[in-house]
Amino acid sequence: MISNRTLPATPLSLCVVVAVWLLGIGTMSAQHTPAQQAILSAKQQRIVAIAALTAKGNLPALAPALVSGLEAGLTVNEIKEVLVHLYAYCGFPRSIRGLTTFMAVLDDRKKQGIQDEIGKEATPVTNTGSKYAQGQHVLERLSGQPQNGPKRGYAAFSPEIDVFLKEHLFADLFGRDVLSYADRELTTVAVLSSIGGVEPMLQAHLGICLHVGLTEVQLRQMLALIETHVGKVEAEAGRVVLTQVTGSRK
């Protein structure tokens, strides 16, 4: 054991410097760690940009956004999944135009000798039960609300569209595991914010975003990206809806 007498005396000024430095580390951890956890990842930011630009049909801006997505680490299959997913919210024409733009981007990168990561394929669905029940289960997980009550509103008026929503949108699309629920919801709210005029749907999906783990800070960052890539009017309309959603949850 080393006795205290063998330790060299430490100047008071050095003790003060070390204490301040350690305090600074603690302060930085307290200030920056939550902020880093709260913001969207680089991949998620690119998902928002790709979804928004595709929904608006801004193909000249979409091409560099696709390149940025690949360079941020999104795989080819993840970007394809975003472009396929959004057709349910802004239609086949926008989705297909996005896919053809992506094909051109990939061809150009191949000519440059760039090999992009293809990524995982969707896991084959082995559940042979009712597809409507599968979609109902997925929607319950997304929303946190039971879906076995009597049909109301548009679902009662047009039972056919309720079937299509449950069987195709929630069973077929949301059931694919290439993207997480959070990333699919980011894609969805980016599209709904960009096209405008669908505030009830945007309100519902912003609520789902919060339920699947996205934060208000991340959703406000998403709307800031909408302002950058689409416009201030669309972003402000989205902020109004988000304020209503978060206010109702307090």
RAQUI-V984896 format. One record per residue. N is the residue number from 0. PSI is psi in radians with two decimals (NA if undefined). Layout:
# RAQUI-V984896
<<N PSI> <N PSI>>
This chain:
# RAQUI-V984896
<<0 2.41> <1 2.22> <2 2.79> <3 -0.45> <4 -0.42> <5 -0.18> <6 2.34> <7 2.57> <8 2.41> <9 2.18> <10 2.51> <11 -0.68> <12 -0.65> <13 -0.68> <14 -0.72> <15 -0.77> <16 -0.80> <17 -0.74> <18 -0.75> <19 -0.70> <20 -0.78> <21 -0.69> <22 -0.68> <23 -0.69> <24 -0.77> <25 -0.69> <26 -0.75> <27 -0.71> <28 -0.74> <29 -0.60> <30 -0.70> <31 -0.51> <32 -0.84> <33 -0.67> <34 -0.71> <35 -0.64> <36 -0.45> <37 -0.51> <38 2.78> <39 2.54> <40 2.90> <41 -0.70> <42 -0.77> <43 -0.66> <44 -0.68> <45 -0.60> <46 -0.77> <47 -0.82> <48 -0.79> <49 -0.79> <50 -0.77> <51 -0.81> <52 -0.63> <53 -0.76> <54 -0.64> <55 -0.19> <56 0.40> <57 1.35> <58 -0.64> <59 -0.64> <60 -0.43> <61 -0.69> <62 -0.93> <63 -0.50> <64 -0.63> <65 -0.75> <66 -0.77> <67 -0.66> <68 -0.77> <69 -0.74> <70 -0.38> <71 -0.11> <72 -0.01> <73 2.41> <74 2.91> <75 -0.77> <76 -0.57> <77 -0.75> <78 -0.74> <79 -0.70> <80 -0.68> <81 -0.81> <82 -0.58> <83 -0.76> <84 -0.69> <85 -0.19> <86 -0.49> <87 -0.30> <88 -0.38> <89 0.13> <90 2.75> <91 -0.75> <92 -0.81> <93 -0.75> <94 -0.82> <95 -0.66> <96 -0.64> <97 -0.74> <98 -0.72> <99 -0.60> <100 -0.70> <101 -0.69> <102 -0.76> <103 -0.69> <104 -0.78> <105 -0.71> <106 -0.75> <107 -0.69> <108 -0.60> <109 -0.70> <110 -0.49> <111 0.01> <112 0.29> <113 2.17> <114 1.87> <115 2.57> <116 2.22> <117 -0.78> <118 3.08> <119 2.62> <120 2.80> <121 2.43> <122 2.27> <123 2.46> <124 2.17> <125 -0.13> <126 2.09> <127 0.17> <128 -3.01> <129 2.18> <130 -0.59> <131 -0.77> <132 -0.65> <133 -0.83> <134 -0.67> <135 -0.73> <136 -0.76> <137 -0.77> <138 -0.64> <139 -0.71> <140 -0.68> <141 -0.80> <142 -0.39> <143 0.25> <144 2.44> <145 2.54> <146 0.41> <147 0.22> <148 3.09> <149 2.56> <150 2.46> <151 2.90> <152 -2.37> <153 -0.54> <154 -0.59> <155 -0.66> <156 -0.69> <157 1.44> <158 -0.46> <159 -0.76> <160 -0.51> <161 -0.69> <162 -0.79> <163 -0.73> <164 -0.84> <165 -0.85> <166 -0.69> <167 -1.00> <168 -0.95> <169 -0.59> <170 -0.90> <171 -0.86> <172 -1.01> <173 -0.36> <174 -0.20> <175 2.37> <176 0.28> <177 -0.65> <178 2.63> <179 2.88> <180 -0.71> <181 -0.74> <182 -0.60> <183 -0.67> <184 -0.62> <185 -0.75> <186 -0.79> <187 -0.87> <188 -0.48> <189 -0.73> <190 -0.86> <191 -0.65> <192 -0.63> <193 -0.68> <194 -0.47> <195 2.88> <196 0.18> <197 0.80> <198 -0.70> <199 -0.70> <200 -0.70> <201 -0.73> <202 -0.78> <203 -0.76> <204 -0.50> <205 -0.66> <206 -0.69> <207 -0.71> <208 -0.81> <209 -0.62> <210 -0.60> <211 0.12> <212 -0.11> <213 2.63> <214 2.89> <215 -0.68> <216 -0.76> <217 -0.67> <218 -0.60> <219 -0.58> <220 -0.68> <221 -0.74> <222 -0.52> <223 -0.64> <224 -0.65> <225 -0.72> <226 -0.69> <227 -0.77> <228 -0.40> <229 -1.00> <230 2.82> <231 -0.65> <232 -0.82> <233 -0.71> <234 -0.75> <235 -0.68> <236 -0.70> <237 -0.65> <238 -0.63> <239 -0.80> <240 -0.74> <241 -0.69> <242 -0.68> <243 -0.72> <244 -0.83> <245 -0.59> <246 -0.64> <247 -0.30> <248 -0.10> <249 NA>>
